[in-house]
C-alpha cells in the first residue's frame, strides 16, 4: 500500500517533490495500531510560558523539527506494498515491513512524541505533570524549559549556553530547523 | 464585505438572538465562516462571547444569525491589529476574574459564564460558555463558574510550582457578586443555599487553606464581563485595555 504524491513547487518548475504516503485508512484497530494520540500543548501553557519569559527577561527560541513524523519507531508489525517503480523481478509477490513510521499511518504523532520524550528524559529533563508537552530542567542555577506543539518547539531559559547545547543535542537526534528568536 | 463599515463592538448589546430568526440561510457557508471565527478566538478573547453566541445556531442558521456573524466581521475590520501583548510586570501572581450572566439565553434561559486568568499580569486563559443545565438561582450560577475558574487556577498553580517559579503567593479571585462571596466566607447553613453545598465546600476549603483569596470587584472593573454579555464600545475598550489587548496598527 504505497502511493506517490507528486507536487511541484509554486512558481518555478525547477524541481519536483515526492512524498511516500502510506494508506493509513486501510489500517485496522488492534491489528495495525493500538493507541493514537497527537500531543498538542494547551494554549494556556504556551501563554504561561511566554508570560514567564517576559517577566524574567528570558529569550524565547523557536525550533521546527523536519519530517517529525518519520522519526518515530513503529511498535506494531505493519506491512506495505512495494511502491510503484521500485518493483523488480525479485520482489514479485512480496511486501515490505515498516520499521519506522511513515506519513499517512495512524501511529506517527504518538510515536514521534514518544521518541522526543525519551530523548528529553535522556538529557536529564523532567516531564511536567500539569502538561505533558512541557519539559523542565534545573541544573545548578540554570533553568531551561521546552514546550512542544506537535513538531514545533519553543525553548526558553535563563542560560543561553544551556539552550544552545540543548539545540545541538536535539539536532543530533532529529533534523531540526532553528527559527531563531520568537 | 470589503466595503463594509467597521463597528466598535463584536455584538450588539441590545440584540437577543433566538432560534427562529428569519428565513434559512446557506448552512455550509455559515458553518465555514463561524468555524474560522472559532479558530480566531484562540488569540482574541474580545470576540469569544460573540462567537460562542453565533456558534449556537450552527445546525439551523437563520438570517439574523448571519447578520450577527457579519457584525463580528465588521468589528474585526475595525480591529485587525488587536492582539494580546505580553509585558513585564515583575511578578508571577495568579489572578482570576469570574462572571456569569443569569438566564441570558433567550431560547432556554440557560446562563452564560466566563472566566479569565492572568499569570504574572498577562492574560493566559479565558473561557466563555453557556451552562449545560438551567439553574434556578443566580448565586448557584456564580458558584459553578467559580468552581470551574478555581480548578483552572489550581492547575496554573500546579504548573507554576512544578516550574519552581512561584512559591508562596496567594491566588486572587475577583467576582462582582457580593452575596456569593459572603456565603463562601461564612459557612452558615441556609435553605436556599443547600444545593450549592458541594461547590461551596470546595471553594471554602481553598479559602481556608489560604491559597485563594476571593474579593469583590465593581462591575466596571470585572474583566470577565465581556465573556458573558455583549458590551458597548466604551466598556469593551476599557476591558480590552485591562486584558492587555492592544491594536498594533493604531498609534497610541
Interface residues (C-beta under 8 A of the other chain):
Chain A: X43 X44 X45 X47 X48 X50 X51 X52 X54 X55 X57 X128 X129 X130 X131 X134 X136 X138 X143 X145
Chain B: X42 X84 X86 X87 X88 X89 X90 X91 X92 X117 X119 X120 X121 X122 X123 X124 X125 X152 X155 X156 X158 X159 X160 X162 X163 X164 X165
